């Protein structure tokens, strides 16, 4: 794989032009998806900074990768962890961005609040529209996670593109899905908002808690099972 021009201090690292390209694209997507989250959480801050968010992330991510490449000379796992963190941040904002968009659309188009009842299931109980939104946002983020982690973080490419891999990925993802949505819903429904946060803002906090738990589970499952070399 062709190496990008690096200074002597970075010679021998795993950084390639592909890594920088993926880093810039990830930064652009993170910035774009962060906008609706910031609009929901801090409208005044959004009005002040919206114009620098996307280009800012497009610069920060490649710079962070370059730093990680330098540090990985002494501890190689840092490089893979850096890529996973970038994708983790991207997936977090895919999750939160889709969630914020769904909340906005359903409220303004159909006058449906996140707290409204969506479905009642035996044993589980009442599911709000928030749980419905969160399920959709998680599925989209999980599909995004598979592509980026397979082709970049764990660098599998076309290797092991088998039915077994998809079954393993599906199994890990289902557990991660249940963990993510359950924790997000429990925080949203059972923990009283703190710091004067409104319902929409607290929903993002719940989503963040679920995302952290889901990402931790997925990394373990992807590295030790699905994409194990």
Secondary structure, 3 states (H helix, E strand, C coil): CCECCCCHHHCCCCCEHHHHHHHHHHHHHHHHHHHHHHHHHCHHHHHHHHHHHHHHHHHHHHHHHHHHHHHCCCCCHHHHHHHHHHHHHHHHHHHHHHHHHHHHHHHHHHCCCCCCEEEEECCCEEEEHHHHHHHHHHHHHHHHHHHHHHHHHCCCCCCCCCHHHHHHHHHHHHHHHHHHHHHHHHHHHHCCCCCCCCHHHHHHHHHHHHHHHHHHHHHHHHHHHHCCC
